[in-house]
Amino acid sequence: MRMEVALEEARLALATGDVPVGAVVVGPDGAVTGRGHNAREATGDPTAHAEVIALRQAAATLGRWRLDDCTLVVTLEPCAMCAGAIVLARIPRLVLGAWDPKAGATGSVHDLVRDRRLNHRVEVVGGVLEEECATLLRAFFADHR
């Protein structure tokens, strides 16, 4: 299951003190074409979110920016920046683990990926391995408070 691969990515973020969020892009043939985990602390880059890193890697692997035949799988509901990147990459389907009731932009707080004013809308499938994804995040934040 691809969410398990995204969870493996999320755990890699722990080594650098980054919030444990992981993402994978699944290509048209079902293979993982991009993967990433949060790396803001590791790189000092405010845009180094798991989704952005995975989208960049998938675009490089496939040799194109338009990922209109791919699926993005991520352990936490994307923020506004990542939701925008998903729309701009023309991702048709987003699969997410835990919802983010504080900053989620794909259905919780905002719903940028399905905004009718935009030129592209994304199918959202939420709650996949939700408890495992949420537990990893809760443990991280409990240790950092």
Secondary structure, 3 states (H helix, E strand, C coil): CHHHHHHHHHHHHHHHCCCCCEEEEECCCCCEEEEEECCHHHHCCCCCCHHHHHHHHHHHHHCCCCCCCCEEEEEECCCHHHHHHHHHCCCCEEEEEECCCCCCCECCCCEHHHCCCCCCCCEEECCCCHHHHHHHHHHHHHHCC
